[in-house]
Amino acid sequence: SKATVSVLNWTFCTSLLTHTMSAAIHKIRKSHRANATKQELTVAQVLYDMCQKSNNLKAALSGFSINSAKDISVSDNKQACVVFYPLRFIRKVKKVQKNITQTLEKKLGKTVLFVAQRKVQGKSMAPGVTVQRSRTMKAVHEAVLEDIVYPAEVCARRVRQLTDGSKHLKVYLDAKDKDRSQSRLDTFVAAYSKLTGRGVKFGFMSDA
């Protein structure tokens, strides 16, 4: 009967949706899946769907999963999403980041940034033990900055010591990226401040 067919179709669609969502959850790191937010589930679903439609993307993001997706406040009426992912995937992500960022921004309705998860290693008190340069606070902050502005390129950094003892960072991006990055500068500032606790201003190399 028509009723039976409708029930079967509904059951099939529900089963298919459940299977798809179950597969997409693997785009979130295993230890965080149970507590994943709605936004993180959306990001995972978009990444999964994109991989299903593109063999090249599927190959590029094989084994890839996000750590988290956090909102940051850019202004009173503007937010951005920062997607954190394991550092070991950074080369793969950079190759496809423009494509997946555009798709996620359309879905979420906000600016999306990808930042590789890094950890600052404190200075060791043990004699003869040195901290790897890549894990010093300076190196981590520089790497976070490069992730935030990508695919724009950082051409120069200038630090000024102010009279009150504080330091002011001015970052110059490549002028060729101005058209694409100009409208995102406020997001870059908010993200860098949120992730490092430090202020920054941006300009372009032609303004240097």
C-alpha positions in Angstrom: 0.0 0.0 0.0 1.0 3.7 -0.3 1.2 3.9 3.5 3.6 1.0 3.6 5.8 2.5 0.8 5.8 5.9 2.6 7.0 4.2 5.9 9.7 2.3 4.0 10.9 5.4 2.3 11.0 7.3 5.6 12.8 4.5 7.2 15.3 4.3 4.4 15.9 8.1 4.4 16.3 8.1 8.2 18.8 5.2 8.0 20.8 6.9 5.3 20.9 10.2 7.2 22.0 8.4 10.3 24.7 6.6 8.4 26.0 9.8 6.8 26.1 11.6 10.2 27.8 8.6 11.7 30.5 8.7 9.0 30.9 12.5 9.2 31.6 12.3 13.0 34.9 10.8 12.2 36.0 14.2 10.9 36.1 15.2 14.6 38.9 13.8 16.8 37.8 10.7 18.7 38.2 12.1 22.2 35.9 15.1 21.4 33.1 13.4 19.5 30.8 12.8 22.5 30.9 16.5 23.4 31.0 18.0 19.9 29.0 21.2 19.5 26.4 21.8 16.8 28.9 24.0 14.9 31.6 21.3 15.1 29.2 18.7 13.8 28.3 21.1 10.9 32.0 21.6 10.0 32.5 17.8 10.1 29.5 17.2 7.9 30.6 19.8 5.3 34.1 18.3 5.2 32.7 14.8 4.8 30.3 15.8 2.1 33.0 17.6 0.2 35.2 14.5 0.4 32.5 12.4 -1.0 32.1 14.7 -4.0 35.8 15.0 -4.8 38.3 12.2 -5.0 41.2 14.7 -4.9 39.8 16.2 -1.7 39.1 12.8 -0.2 42.7 11.8 -0.8 44.1 15.1 0.5 42.1 14.9 3.7 42.4 11.1 4.3 42.6 10.5 8.0 42.0 14.2 8.7 39.9 15.3 11.7 39.3 18.6 13.4 40.1 19.2 17.1 37.4 21.8 17.6 35.6 24.8 16.0 35.4 27.8 18.3 33.6 31.1 17.8 35.4 34.4 18.4 33.8 37.8 18.7 35.1 40.3 16.1 32.6 43.1 16.9 29.2 43.5 18.6 27.4 42.0 15.6 30.1 39.9 13.9 31.6 36.5 14.8 34.2 34.3 13.2 34.8 30.6 13.5 38.3 29.2 14.2 38.8 25.6 13.2 41.6 23.9 15.1 43.2 20.8 13.7 46.3 18.6 14.4 49.6 20.1 13.3 50.6 17.0 11.4 48.0 17.8 8.7 49.1 21.4 8.1 50.6 20.8 4.6 47.6 18.8 3.4 45.2 21.5 4.7 47.0 24.4 3.1 46.7 22.7 -0.3 42.9 22.6 -0.1 42.2 25.3 2.5 40.8 28.0 0.0 38.2 25.6 -1.3 37.0 24.2 2.0 37.0 27.7 3.6 34.8 29.1 1.0 32.3 26.3 1.3 32.3 26.5 5.1 31.8 30.2 5.1 28.7 29.9 2.9 27.3 27.2 5.2 28.1 29.0 8.5 27.5 32.5 7.3 30.7 33.8 8.9 34.5 34.1 8.3 36.3 30.8 8.9 39.9 30.5 9.8 42.0 27.3 10.1 44.7 27.1 12.8 46.9 24.2 13.5 47.0 23.2 17.1 50.4 24.0 18.7 51.6 24.0 22.3 54.1 26.4 23.9 56.8 24.5 25.9 57.8 26.3 29.0 61.4 26.9 29.8 63.0 23.8 31.4 64.7 24.3 34.8 66.8 21.1 34.2 70.4 21.8 33.3 71.4 21.1 29.7 67.7 20.9 28.5 66.7 23.3 25.8 63.3 24.1 24.4 62.8 23.4 20.7 62.6 26.7 18.8 59.3 25.7 17.1 57.7 25.3 20.6 58.9 28.6 22.1 56.2 31.3 22.6 57.6 33.5 19.9 57.7 30.7 17.3 54.2 29.5 18.2 52.7 33.1 18.0 54.5 33.6 14.6 53.0 30.4 13.3 49.5 31.2 14.6 49.7 34.5 12.8 50.7 32.9 9.5 47.8 30.4 9.9 45.3 33.2 10.6 46.1 35.3 7.5 46.6 32.4 5.1 46.6 32.4 2.1 47.9 36.0 2.4 51.6 36.1 3.1 53.3 37.9 5.9 56.1 40.1 4.4 57.3 41.9 7.5 56.8 42.3 11.2 57.7 45.4 13.2 57.7 45.6 17.0 57.8 49.0 18.7 58.5 49.5 22.3 56.0 52.0 23.7 56.7 54.5 26.5 54.6 52.5 29.0 56.8 49.4 28.4 54.3 47.6 26.2 55.1 46.3 22.8 53.2 47.1 19.6 53.2 44.7 16.7 52.6 45.8 13.2 52.3 43.2 10.5 52.6 43.9 6.8 50.9 41.5 4.3 51.8 41.2 0.7 50.1 43.9 -1.4 48.9 41.3 -3.9 46.6 40.0 -1.2 45.0 43.3 -0.4 41.7 42.9 -2.3 41.1 39.5 -0.8 42.2 40.3 2.8 41.1 43.9 3.4 37.7 43.0 4.6 39.1 40.3 6.8 41.6 42.4 8.7 39.3 43.0 11.7 38.9 39.2 12.0 42.6 38.7 11.8 43.1 41.2 14.7 40.4 39.6 16.8 41.7 36.0 16.2 45.3 36.9 17.0 44.4 38.7 20.2 42.1 35.9 21.3 44.7 33.1 20.6 47.9 34.9 21.8 46.7 37.6 24.2 48.5 40.2 22.2 47.4 43.1 20.1 48.3 43.6 16.4 47.7 46.0 13.6 47.8 45.1 9.9 49.0 46.9 6.8 50.2 46.0 3.4 53.7 46.1 2.1 52.9 48.9 -0.3 52.0 51.0 2.8 55.3 50.2 4.6 
